[in-house]
């Protein structure tokens, strides 16, 4: 694929990413206004899902920001944004259950999560250095082409990390929806709402993976054009 076509692909994926992000925020805002019977907060939903799965060593804590929810396997914490932590809405229940899905993955030794966690130290280095290595490699492309290829390898590692993240996120959402329905936490149309919200969230990771792959192909095409 030519450099121009790769660049066009990156732009298209970027536009799609903006659309997906906008839709995600719209869906979550809409369903954050839908309460569910029982009046459980996101924190209480998370604590119940952890208990139901026999997980007693993970704490549920509040974290600042919007859509900053995540599970931290190092500190064994389910971190919920304040709007999710304190809310009694379908959105809050879906997000809380999703993050607990990661805790269940960790507790059961889910292979893609183990692989993703093992990659984190390398990816942190690649993320902080890849741009500078690529720039230096482009400046020295004629005298030290290996440096440019090293930058491409770093971008490739980040792309692989994005791909490995996909099954982790989709599986966590699947576990969340299954538990929400099985436990009776959400019922009927609320289950459909939770599934829709988590589907849009998962699409952001899909777009990120496609963007990383497109970026990798772009730099590979540049390197090949110099041969």
N, C-alpha and C positions, 0 to 999 in steps of 0.2 A: 504494500500500500504506500502511495506517495506521501511526502511530508504534508502537502496541502490537504489531502483527503483525511489524514490523521488529525490535522488541526481542526478541520471542519467537524470531525467526529467528536473531538473534545468539546467544541462549542455546543454542539447539539446535546450532548450528555449533560453539560453544565446547565443548559436551559431546562432540560427535563428535571434535573435535580432541584432547581428553584421551584418548579411547578409542584413537585412531590413534597417539598418542604412546606410550601404554602398550603397545600391540601392537608398535610398532616396537622399543621397548626389549626386549621379550620375545623377538622374533624374532632380534635381533642378539645377545642374550645366549645364546640357544640355539645359533646357528650359530657363535658365537665359540668353542664347545667342540668344533667339528668341524674337525679338521686335514685338510689335503689333501696328496697325494703331492708330494714334492719339497722340502717343508719351507721354502718361501720365506716370508719375512716380508712384511708389508704394504709396507715400504720397498722390498724387492727386487721385488715385483710392480709397484709404481709405476715403478721405474726401468726395468724390462723393457718395460712398455707404452710408456713415453716413447721408449725406443730403437727399438722396433719401428715407431713412427710417425715416426721421423726427427727427434725433438725433442731437441736437445742443450743448449739454453740454460735449461732449467727444472730447478731443484733440488728434491729431496724432503727435507723437514725435519720434525722432531717438534714438536708444539705441545701445551701442557697442556690438560687438560679431557677430558670425555667427549662424543662426537659433535660435536667442534669441527672436524672435518675440512673443509678448503676449499682451493680454488685461488685464488691471488692473482695476477691478471694484471699488477699494478703491479710486484711484486717478482719475478715469474716463479718462484713457489714452489708446490709441492704440499705443503700443510700437513696432516700426519696426526697425529691424537691418539695419545698414547703407546701405548694399548692396540691401536691399529691398526698403528702404526709397527713395533712389536716382535713382533706376533702372527703365528703361522703357521696362521691359521684361514680358513674360508670367508668369514666376515664381514669379516675384514681385507682379504682379496683383493678382495671386492666393493666395499668402500668405497674402497680405494686405486685401483682401476680406474675407479670413477666420477669421482673427483677428477681423474684423468688424462684422463678424457673431456672435462673442461672445458679442460684444457691443449690437447688436440687441437682443440677448438672454436676456441680462441684462435689457434692456429697456422694454421688453415684459414680464418679470417675468418668464422666462423659468424654470420650476420646477427642472430639474436635475442640472442646474447651481446654483440655490438657495441652493440646498442641498449640492453641492460641496463646495460652498463658506462658508456655515455654518460649514463644517467639517475642514476647513483649520487650525484654532487655535489648535484643538486637534491633527491633523496630524503633525503639526510642533513639538509638544511635543513628540509624538510617534516616529517620525523620528530621533530626537536627542537623545532619551533615550533608545529606544528598544534594540539596540545592547548591551548596557551596562547591561540592565536588564536581557537579555537573558544570557549573559556571567556569571553574578552573580548567576542567577538561575541554570545554569549548575553546577557551583561550589558547590552550596548548594542544589542540587537536592534531596539529601537524608534527609536533615534536614529541608529545607524550600521549598518544591515543588511548593507552591503557587506563589513564586517569578518567577519561570520559566513560569508558566501559565499566569502570568501578562505580561511577555514579549511576549508570544504568542498572547495575546489579543491585544497588541500594534501593532504587525505585522498584525493581522487580520484587525485592523482598517485601516492600510495603504493599505491592499489588497482591502478592501471595497471602499476606496477612488479611487483606480485605476479603479475599475469596474464602479463607478459612473461617472468617467471622460470620459468613452467611449461614451455614448450618447451625452455628451456635445461637444466632438470633432467632431464626425460624423455629428451631426446636424449643427454645425458651417460650416463645409465643404459643406454640402448640401445647406445651405442658400447662401454661397459664390458662388457656381457654378450657382445656379438659378439666382442670381442677375447679375452675369457677363454676362450670356446669355440674360436675360430679358432687361438689360440696353444697350446691344450692345457693352459693353466695350471690350469683346472678341467675336470672331465669328468663325464659322466653326471648323477647326482642332485645333484652339487655345483653344476652350472649352474642347475638348478631352484631350489636354495637361494639362490644369489646373486640370481637374478631375483626371487624372493619378497622377499628382504631389501630390494632396491633399489626394488621396487614400493611397499612400505610407507613407505620414506623419501620417495618421490615424492608419496605421498598427504598427507604433512604440508604440502607446498607447495600442494597443491590445496585443503586445508582453509584454509590461510592466505589464499589468494586469495579464496575464498568469504567468509571472515570480513571481509576488507577491503571487498569489494563490499557485504556486508550492512551494515557500519558506514557506508559512504558513503550508501546508501539511507536509513538511519535518520536521518542528519543532514539529508539533503535533505527528508525528510518533515517534520522539525521546522521547517525554513525555510519550506516551503510552507504549513504550518499557521498561520504568523504573517502570511501575506499577507492 
